[in-house]
Amino acid sequence: MKGESKSDAWRRRRDEEDAAVVLAMLAGLSAPPAPVSAPSTFWGSPAFALGPVGSQGRDAWWASGLPR
């Protein structure tokens, strides 16, 4: 910069480096992030069942498309 001496530029650079060191130390002291568990799957969950099996039995879905 124009009206600045070398010592002022060095001092500002030194201040920026000191601030970076302080931030790095604070980041190192902070607690690590909590582990993320795997997303749960709802496959086969009774809460998401469509309902009880009708009177036709387990294969009612297949028989419903066939002529009677």
Backbone torsions as a table, in degrees:
resi	resn	phi	psi	omega
1	MET	NA	155.3	-167.0
2	LYS	-67.1	-57.9	-173.6
3	GLY	-89.0	20.2	-173.4
4	GLU	-105.5	140.7	175.2
5	SER	-87.9	169.3	-178.9
6	LYS	-65.3	-34.0	-178.2
7	SER	-68.8	-33.9	177.5
8	ASP	-66.8	-42.4	179.0
9	ALA	-65.3	-40.4	178.9
10	TRP	-65.5	-40.6	-179.4
11	ARG	-64.9	-42.1	179.7
12	ARG	-65.7	-41.1	178.6
13	ARG	-64.3	-39.1	178.9
14	ARG	-65.4	-39.2	178.0
15	ASP	-63.2	-40.5	178.7
16	GLU	-65.3	-39.9	178.3
17	GLU	-66.5	-41.1	178.2
18	ASP	-62.7	-41.8	178.9
19	ALA	-63.8	-39.0	178.9
20	ALA	-65.3	-38.8	178.4
21	VAL	-65.6	-42.9	179.6
22	VAL	-63.2	-43.0	179.1
23	LEU	-64.6	-39.5	178.2
24	ALA	-65.3	-39.5	178.7
25	MET	-66.9	-41.8	178.5
26	LEU	-64.7	-38.5	178.1
27	ALA	-66.1	-36.1	178.5
28	GLY	-70.3	-27.9	-179.8
29	LEU	-83.4	-16.8	-177.4
30	SER	-70.8	158.9	-178.7
31	ALA	-70.9	144.3	177.5
32	PRO	-67.8	154.3	-179.4
33	PRO	-65.3	149.1	179.5
34	ALA	-67.4	140.7	179.4
35	PRO	-65.6	142.4	-178.6
36	VAL	-95.0	126.1	179.3
37	SER	-79.7	158.2	179.3
38	ALA	-66.6	144.6	179.7
39	PRO	-62.9	140.7	-179.2
40	SER	-76.6	150.3	178.8
41	THR	-107.6	145.8	-179.2
42	PHE	-102.8	10.6	-179.1
43	TRP	-66.3	121.5	178.4
44	GLY	79.8	7.9	179.5
45	SER	-74.8	127.8	179.9
46	PRO	-62.5	-23.5	-179.8
47	ALA	-66.5	-22.8	-178.1
48	PHE	-108.2	16.5	177.5
49	ALA	-69.9	150.2	-178.1
50	LEU	-77.4	-21.6	178.5
51	GLY	146.9	179.9	-179.5
52	PRO	-70.5	156.3	178.2
53	VAL	-72.0	136.3	-177.7
54	GLY	-70.5	-176.5	-177.1
55	SER	-72.2	-16.2	-179.7
56	GLN	-74.0	-18.8	178.6
57	GLY	108.4	-171.3	-175.1
58	ARG	-69.2	-30.6	-176.6
59	ASP	-95.0	24.3	-178.0
60	ALA	-63.4	-32.2	-179.9
61	TRP	-64.6	-32.9	-180.0
62	TRP	-78.8	-42.8	-176.7
63	ALA	-70.8	-22.9	-176.5
64	SER	-68.1	-20.5	-179.6
65	GLY	-95.2	-5.3	-178.1
66	LEU	-93.2	146.9	176.8
67	PRO	-67.2	147.5	-179.0
68	ARG	-95.0	NA	NA
